[in-house]
Amino acid sequence: MSMGSLTYSGAGVDIDKASEAKDSFSRFVDVGDSRVLNRMGAFASLVDGSFPGYRDPVLVLKMEEPGSKQRLAIQHGRVASLCRDLVNHLVNDIVVMGAKPLFVQDTIVCGRIEKDTVCSIVKNLSEACRDQGCVLTGGETSEQPGVVESGVYILVASIVGVVERSGIIDGSRIKEGDTILGLASNGLHTNGYSLVRRLIEKKPEILEEDVDGETFLEAVLVPHHCYHHDLEGILNPPGTKGVDGVNVTDGVHGMAHITGGGIEQNLGRIIPDNLAAIVDLDEIDVLPVFEVIRRAGDISEDEMMKTYNMGVGMCIVASEAATPAICRHLDQRGCPNYPIGTVAKRNGKTRVLFRGKLDWPRRVH
C-alpha cells in the first residue's frame, strides 16, 4: 500500500522557513568587529589570529549550557536574561584563568524553529557578547522534531579567550597565609534549577512569594552576574603596577567561579595538594532567596552548600599584601566583596574546610 511521497517538511523540518529565520538573525552576528574575516553563511568562521600586546598568547577554550534554568526562563518569556546567563557564565569560566574573552559560538536545538524566538535568542546572545567585549561569530541552529518537543529550546555555546602565558591564573601560586575573598553573587546564577523546578511543581504558590521586594520567580531568574568588568584593572600583565601602584596581578594566586558543587568543589579545584582553604561560614552574606528555598523545600544546610553558591559567586585567592588594593578596586567597581577565609597547610585529604555556621537571613512575614 503506497504511503505517498515523503518530504522533509512533512517530517517536521521546513528548510525554507529555517533559511528565512537564519536570514533574519544574520544581522545580529559578528556585527562591526574587524577581527571577524568573513560573514555568516560560510561553513566556518574565520577570525584574525593575531593578538596585539601579547608576547606569548595562550588560547583559553570553554563550552557551557545554562542547565534547566533555560526551560524555566523560556517558559516565562525570559529569553533575554537566559542569553546573558549563558554568555556571562562562559566569560566567568575563562576570566578566572586570567583570560580576555574574544569569540563566542552558539548552538540552538529545538523541536520547531519559531522565527521570532530564534531571532530573539541570537540578538540577545550577540548583545550579551558585546557587553563583555567579545563577539558572537556564528553557530548552529538545529530543528529536531520528534527528538525535542515543539516550544523547547536547548542552548549551548563555546568561547575562545586569550591570556599571556606568564599571566595564567591556575592556583599553582597559592601559598599558605593567602586570603580568600568572596565576590557577591546576585542570585542562583545558573545552578540548582532542577531542584527549584521541583519545588515549584510541589508548591506553585511560591512563585509569588516576596523575596526582598521581588517575587520568587523574579529572584530565581535574575541573570548570572559577569565579573569580567569588575576584574578589569586587576588582571594586568604580570610585573606591571595595576591598582593603587600595587602589583595586584602578581598578588592574585587563584580564582574560582562558584557554580554547581558550591564553594567546596569549585574552590577545591584550584587549591594545591599540600594546602587547604579554611572558609568561615559565618562570614558569608547569604542571599534571602536561598533562605526561601531552604525553608520551602525543607532542605538541609549541607545540601544547600553543595547545590548553590549561597551568595558567593566567585572567590579570589590573593596574597595578604595585595588584598586591600583588590578590595578597594572591587568596591570602586560596585562589586561587593569580603574576606571569607585563609589558606593553611593541609592536614588530611580535604582541600576545603568549613568552620563556623551560616548566618541565615531572617524572614519578615
Buried (B, 14 or more C-beta within 10 A) or exposed (E): EEEEEEEEEEEBBBEEBBEEBBEBBBEBBBEEBEBBEBEBEEEEBEBEEEBEEBEEBBEBEBEBBBBBBBBBBBEBEBBBBBBBBBBBBBBBBBBBBBBBBBBBBBBBBBBBBBBEBBBBBBBBBBBBBBBBEBBBBBBEBBBBBEEBEEEBBBBBBBBBBBBBEEBBBBBEBBEEEBBBBBBBBBBBBBBBBBBBBEBBEEEEEBEEBBBEEBBBBBBBBBBBBBBBBBBBBBBBBBEEEBBEEBBBBBBBBBBBBBBBBBBBBBBBBBBBEEBBBBBBBEBBBBBBBBBBBBEBBEBEEEBBBBBBBBBBBBBBBBBEEBBBBBBBBBEEBEBBBBBBBBBBEBEEEEBBBBEEEBEBBEEEE
